[in-house]
Amino acid sequence: MKVSEKDVSHIWLEGRFSRLRDEEGNDIEVVFGGRQAAGKGCDFQDAVLKINGIKCCGDVEIHVSSDLWKKHGHDRDHKYNNVILHVALWEKGGLPALLYRGINIPTVILGSAPAQFSLRRQGCPHAERLSCSELEDILRYCGLQRLSVKARGFMELISIQGPQQALYSDICRALGYSRNKVAMSRLAELMPFRMWQEMQGEGIGRKMAIAMGISGLLPSQANPRAIVPSDSMAEKLEREWEFHRHTGERIERYEWCFSGIRPANSPLRRVAALCCLMDGSADKWLQDERDLMENIPDRRAAYAFEAKLMLSGPVYWSCHYDFGRPLRRPQMLLGRGRTREITVNSILPFFLARAWFDGDEEMTRRVADFYCVYPPLPENEITRYMQNLLLPGGWQHINGGMQQGLLHIFHSYCQTRDCSRCPVFMRRRQVWGQRQAARYQSARL
């Protein structure tokens, strides 16, 4: 019977290995084999191992035979630089397994490893001892802890960059999604907030030409061998860019990630969304957001924020993902899901940091209240994993603040398997049982 890589992944997922040794004789204890990756790249993420007694966290790559690491080109692919263990069913040469940066990683051959095969528990045994209401209280508390951490980060940025540039930079990073965060952060540096202020009298077309040009995304900046369809929008932006005569630094096109990205989330649409956000009265946008926070009840404020941030955009970018390349159907430049993520991860932590700076206890309370009742955000790989881990039967009333609590628990405890310090394990019911205190305690630290 032919064995596939999927079969070996099941063996790794379900097997409890009493003792492992790599090809060089190092002792390897599997604390946690990792969670199955949803996208391209390694097979398991966030594994926790003890190699010769030293705790290591990272990714695991699975193959049927050991020679496939090199045959698949993983030693030449920087996306595999976080792999800490190569697992193969059979030894067939090709060792040692090297990372792109030249580091040797251990390889374990399962075919010769003593193991007891049984299904691993999918849920968290500590969560089983708590009621749903207790878990929800813990998630609210941990969500506010995550809000506090982000606000502290904003305090540092505000002291260095000023409030407007700090928030602008973080929103740019959020617009980059997971694969283009670095490039969008770079754009925020090369095209700072003050530059948008100086262009207030300019039309959206010129702003977009400058932003696309500095981003290196105009057709004239593409690979010379690339076939670029003739397009009136491209021609218009090219003329504006040539007239601007930008002499400063710009981003190279290769710095953007295009592969594995939905057309609607293409880098060009992200830059177009930024242009639309910055169009109009850039000087007033912080005051407008503060007015929404102060004057609208918590639950209604969420929809007011969304209405302000959601962008249908120019007709062209609602229907195209690149110059001359149409989408299958028109889509908003910035939809409800992304606006909610920007609000929870950027705008609310920013206003909490400003409230701390100003000593404004009323605004601190208001941000915490707003955060705790914020509507659910789009699920992602980690929130789905954590919901299945803590409550496999599903949640009845999870909201955006509680989802942030899931992320806080994952990144602070689950990712490194630090169960002894996890609030779910500690079950400090005297803290989390007092709901009102828990909702505001973190935000006021």
C-alpha positions in Angstrom: 0.0 0.0 0.0 1.3 3.4 -1.0 1.8 5.8 2.0 1.1 9.5 1.4 2.3 12.6 3.3 -1.2 12.9 4.7 -0.9 9.5 6.2 2.3 10.4 7.9 0.7 13.6 9.2 -2.0 11.5 10.8 0.6 9.3 12.4 2.3 12.4 13.8 -1.0 13.9 15.0 -2.3 10.8 16.6 0.9 9.1 17.9 2.2 9.4 21.4 5.9 8.9 21.2 7.6 7.7 24.4 11.1 8.6 23.1 12.5 10.1 20.0 16.0 10.5 18.7 17.1 12.4 15.6 19.7 11.2 13.1 22.5 12.6 15.3 21.3 10.9 18.5 19.7 14.0 20.2 16.9 13.3 22.7 13.6 14.9 21.6 10.5 15.1 23.8 7.3 16.1 22.1 5.5 18.4 24.5 3.0 19.5 21.7 3.2 18.3 18.1 1.7 21.5 16.8 -1.6 22.5 15.2 -2.2 21.7 11.5 -1.5 24.6 9.3 -4.3 25.8 7.1 -2.3 27.4 4.3 0.8 26.8 2.3 4.1 26.1 4.0 5.0 23.8 6.9 2.5 21.1 8.0 2.3 21.9 11.7 2.7 25.2 13.4 3.5 26.2 17.0 4.9 22.9 18.0 6.7 22.7 21.4 9.7 20.3 21.8 12.4 19.7 24.3 15.6 18.9 22.5 18.2 17.6 25.0 16.1 19.2 27.7 16.0 22.6 26.1 12.5 23.9 25.3 12.0 24.9 21.6 9.0 26.3 19.8 8.4 26.4 16.1 7.1 24.5 13.1 7.2 20.9 12.0 7.5 19.6 8.4 6.3 16.1 7.5 7.5 13.9 4.6 7.2 10.3 3.6 11.0 9.9 3.2 13.9 12.1 4.5 15.2 13.0 1.0 12.1 15.0 0.2 13.2 18.0 2.2 15.8 18.8 -0.4 13.8 17.5 -3.4 11.0 19.9 -2.4 13.4 22.8 -2.2 12.7 23.6 1.5 16.4 24.3 2.0 16.1 27.2 -0.5 12.8 28.6 0.8 12.9 31.2 3.5 9.2 30.4 4.4 10.5 27.3 6.2 13.0 29.1 8.4 10.8 28.6 11.5 10.9 24.8 11.2 12.5 23.2 14.3 11.9 19.5 13.4 11.8 17.5 10.2 9.7 14.3 10.5 9.9 11.5 8.0 8.4 8.0 8.0 11.5 6.4 6.3 15.1 7.3 6.0 16.2 7.7 2.4 19.2 10.0 2.5 19.2 13.7 1.8 20.4 14.5 5.4 21.1 16.7 7.1 18.0 18.9 6.6 19.2 22.5 6.2 17.2 25.8 6.5 17.5 28.6 4.0 19.9 30.4 6.3 22.1 27.3 6.5 21.1 26.0 10.0 20.9 22.2 10.5 17.6 21.0 12.0 17.0 17.6 13.5 15.3 14.9 11.5 13.2 12.2 13.2 12.5 8.9 11.4 9.1 7.6 12.7 9.5 4.2 11.1 12.2 3.3 13.7 10.7 5.2 16.7 8.9 3.3 19.5 5.4 4.7 19.8 2.0 4.0 21.2 -0.7 5.2 18.8 -3.8 6.6 20.2 -6.0 9.7 19.6 -4.8 12.8 21.4 -7.4 14.8 23.3 -8.6 17.6 21.2 -10.0 19.8 24.0 -8.3 21.5 27.0 -8.8 19.3 30.1 -8.6 22.4 32.4 -11.4 24.1 30.5 -13.7 21.1 31.0 -13.8 21.9 34.8 -15.3 25.4 34.1 -18.8 26.4 33.2 -19.4 28.4 30.0 -20.0 31.6 32.0 -16.7 31.2 33.9 -14.9 30.7 30.6 -16.5 33.8 29.1 -15.5 35.8 32.2 -11.9 34.6 31.7 -12.0 35.6 28.0 -13.3 39.1 28.8 -10.5 39.5 31.3 -7.8 38.2 28.9 -9.3 40.3 26.1 -8.8 43.4 28.2 -5.2 42.2 29.0 -4.6 42.1 25.2 -6.1 45.6 24.8 -3.8 46.9 27.6 -0.7 45.4 25.9 -1.6 47.0 22.6 -2.3 50.4 24.3 1.2 50.3 26.0 2.7 49.8 22.6 0.8 52.8 21.3 2.0 54.9 24.2 5.6 54.2 23.1 4.8 55.0 19.5 2.9 58.2 20.4 5.9 59.5 22.4 8.2 58.9 19.4 6.0 59.6 16.3 3.2 61.7 17.6 -0.5 60.5 17.8 -1.5 60.9 14.2 1.5 59.1 12.7 1.3 56.4 15.4 -2.3 55.5 14.5 -1.8 56.0 10.8 1.2 53.5 10.8 -0.8 50.9 12.7 -3.8 51.2 10.3 -1.4 50.8 7.3 0.0 47.7 8.9 -3.5 46.3 9.4 -4.4 47.0 5.8 -1.5 44.8 4.7 -3.3 41.7 6.1 -0.9 38.9 7.1 1.4 38.8 4.1 1.9 42.5 3.3 2.2 44.0 6.7 5.9 44.7 6.3 5.4 46.4 2.9 2.5 48.5 4.1 4.5 49.6 7.2 7.3 50.6 4.9 4.8 52.7 2.9 3.7 54.4 6.1 7.4 55.4 6.7 8.0 56.6 3.1 4.6 58.4 2.9 4.0 59.7 6.4 0.9 61.3 7.7 2.2 64.8 7.2 2.6 64.1 3.5 -1.2 63.4 3.3 -1.8 66.7 5.1 0.3 68.6 2.6 -1.8 67.0 -0.2 -5.2 68.0 1.1 -5.8 70.3 -1.8 -4.9 67.6 -4.4 -7.4 65.3 -6.0 -7.8 61.6 -5.3 -6.2 60.7 -8.6 -2.9 62.5 -7.9 -2.8 61.1 -4.3 -3.3 57.6 -5.7 -0.6 58.1 -8.4 1.9 59.1 -5.8 1.0 56.3 -3.4 1.1 53.7 -6.2 4.4 55.1 -7.4 6.1 55.1 -4.0 4.7 51.6 -3.5 6.4 50.5 -6.8 3.0 49.2 -8.1 2.6 51.2 -11.3 2.8 49.2 -14.6 6.0 51.0 -15.6 7.6 49.6 -12.4 6.6 46.0 -13.1 8.9 43.3 -14.4 9.8 44.4 -18.0 8.8 40.9 -19.3 5.3 41.2 -17.6 2.4 41.6 -20.0 0.4 44.7 -18.7 -3.0 45.1 -20.4 -3.7 48.6 -21.9 -5.7 50.5 -19.3 -6.9 54.2 -19.1 -6.5 54.3 -15.3 -2.9 53.1 -15.6 -2.2 55.7 -18.2 -3.7 58.5 -16.1 -1.7 57.5 -12.9 1.5 57.1 -14.9 1.1 60.7 -16.2 0.5 62.0 -12.7 3.5 60.1 -11.3 5.8 61.4 -14.1 4.6 65.0 -13.3 5.3 64.5 -9.6 8.9 63.6 -10.3 9.5 61.8 -7.0 13.2 61.7 -6.1 13.0 60.0 -2.8 13.1 56.3 -1.8 10.4 53.9 -2.9 9.4 50.3 -2.4 10.4 47.7 -4.9 7.6 45.6 -6.4 9.3 42.3 -5.3 8.8 43.4 -1.6 5.0 42.8 -2.0 3.5 39.4 -1.8 1.1 38.5 -4.6 1.1 34.7 -4.4 -1.6 32.9 -2.4 -3.6 36.1 -1.9 -7.2 36.5 -3.0 -7.6 39.0 -5.8 -9.8 41.2 -3.7 -6.9 41.6 -1.1 -4.3 42.4 -3.7 -1.6 45.0 -2.7 -2.9 47.5 -5.2 -6.4 47.4 -3.7 -4.8 47.8 -0.2 -3.0 50.9 -1.3 -6.1 52.2 -3.0 -8.0 51.7 0.2 -5.4 53.7 2.1 -5.8 56.5 -0.4 -9.5 56.6 0.1 -9.2 56.6 3.9 -6.7 59.5 3.7 -8.7 61.5 1.1 -10.7 64.4 2.5 -9.9 66.1 5.8 -7.0 64.2 7.2 -6.5 66.7 10.0 -9.9 66.0 11.4 -10.0 62.3 11.4 -8.8 61.7 15.0 -11.3 64.2 16.4 -14.1 62.6 14.4 -13.3 59.2 15.8 -13.2 60.7 19.4 -16.6 62.3 18.9 -18.0 58.9 17.9 -16.6 57.4 21.0 -17.9 60.1 23.3 -21.4 60.7 22.0 -22.8 57.4 20.8 -23.9 54.5 23.0 -21.5 51.5 23.0 -23.4 49.1 20.9 -24.4 51.7 18.3 -20.8 53.2 18.2 -19.6 50.0 16.6 -21.8 50.5 13.6 -20.9 54.2 13.4 -17.2 53.3 13.3 -17.9 50.7 10.5 -20.0 53.2 8.5 -17.1 55.7 8.7 -14.4 53.2 7.7 -16.1 50.9 5.2 -15.2 51.9 1.7 -16.8 51.1 -1.6 -14.0 53.1 -3.2 -13.7 54.4 -6.8 -15.6 52.4 -9.3 -12.4 51.2 -10.9 -10.9 49.7 -7.8 -14.2 48.2 -6.8 -14.1 46.2 -10.0 -10.3 45.6 -10.5 -7.5 43.9 -8.5 -4.7 45.2 -10.8 -4.4 47.5 -13.8 -6.5 46.0 -16.6 -7.4 42.9 -14.6 -11.1 42.9 -13.4 -12.5 41.0 -10.5 -15.2 38.4 -11.1 -17.7 40.7 -9.3 -17.4 44.1 -7.7 -16.3 44.2 -4.1 -15.8 46.9 -1.5 -12.3 48.1 -0.9 -12.7 47.9 2.8 -15.5 45.6 4.1 -17.1 45.1 7.5 -14.7 42.4 8.6 -11.6 44.4 8.1 -13.0 47.6 9.6 -13.9 45.7 12.7 -10.4 44.3 13.0 -8.9 47.8 12.5 -11.2 49.2 15.2 -10.4 46.5 17.8 -6.7 46.2 17.0 -5.8 49.8 16.2 -8.4 52.5 17.0 -9.5 51.3 20.5 -6.0 50.6 21.8 -5.0 54.0 20.5 -7.8 55.8 22.3 -7.0 53.9 25.5 -3.3 55.0 25.2 -4.5 58.6 24.7 -6.8 58.4 27.7 -3.9 57.2 29.9 -1.7 60.0 28.7 -4.5 62.6 29.5 -5.5 60.9 32.7 -9.1 60.7 31.3 -10.8 58.0 33.5 -14.1 58.5 31.7 -12.6 57.7 28.3 -10.7 54.8 29.8 -14.0 53.3 31.1 -15.8 54.1 27.8 -13.1 52.3 25.7 -13.2 49.2 28.0 -17.0 49.1 27.8 -17.0 49.5 24.0 -14.4 46.8 23.7 -16.3 44.3 25.8 -19.5 44.5 23.8 -17.9 44.9 20.4 -19.5 42.6 17.7 -17.7 39.4 16.6 -14.8 39.8 14.2 -14.2 37.4 11.3 -12.8 34.1 12.5 -9.2 33.2 11.7 -7.1 30.0 12.0 -6.1 30.7 15.7 -9.6 31.7 17.0 -11.1 28.6 15.4 -8.4 26.5 17.0 -8.8 28.1 20.4 -12.6 27.8 20.4 -12.3 24.0 19.6 -9.7 23.7 22.3 -11.6 25.4 25.1 -15.1 24.5 24.2 -15.4 22.0 21.4 -19.2 22.1 21.6 -19.2 25.7 20.4 -19.9 29.1 21.9 -23.2 30.8 22.3 -22.4 34.4 22.9 -18.8 35.1 21.8 -18.0 38.7 20.8 -15.0 40.7 19.5 -13.6 41.3 23.0 -13.8 37.6 23.9 -12.1 36.7 20.6 -9.3 38.9 21.6 -9.1 37.0 24.8 -8.7 33.7 22.8 -5.8 35.3 21.0 -4.2 36.5 24.2 -4.4 33.0 25.8 -3.0 31.4 22.7 0.0 33.8 22.3 0.8 34.0 26.0 0.3 30.4 27.1 -0.9 27.9 24.5 1.8 28.6 21.9 4.5 27.7 24.3 2.4 25.2 26.2 2.8 27.2 29.4 -0.3 25.6 31.1 0.8 26.3 34.7 0.4 30.0 34.2 -2.7 30.0 32.0 -5.7 31.6 33.6 -7.9 28.7 32.4 -5.7 26.3 34.5 -5.4 28.6 37.5 -9.2 29.2 37.6 -8.9 32.3 39.8 -12.7 32.4 40.2 -12.6 35.1 42.8 -11.2 37.4 40.2 -13.2 36.4 37.1 -16.4 35.8 39.0 -16.6 39.6 39.7 -17.5 40.6 36.2 -17.6 44.3 36.5 -14.1 44.5 38.1 -12.7 42.1 35.5 -14.0 44.2 32.6 -12.1 47.3 33.6 -9.1 46.1 35.7 -6.8 45.5 32.8 -7.6 48.6 30.9 -6.8 50.8 33.9 -3.3 49.2 34.6 
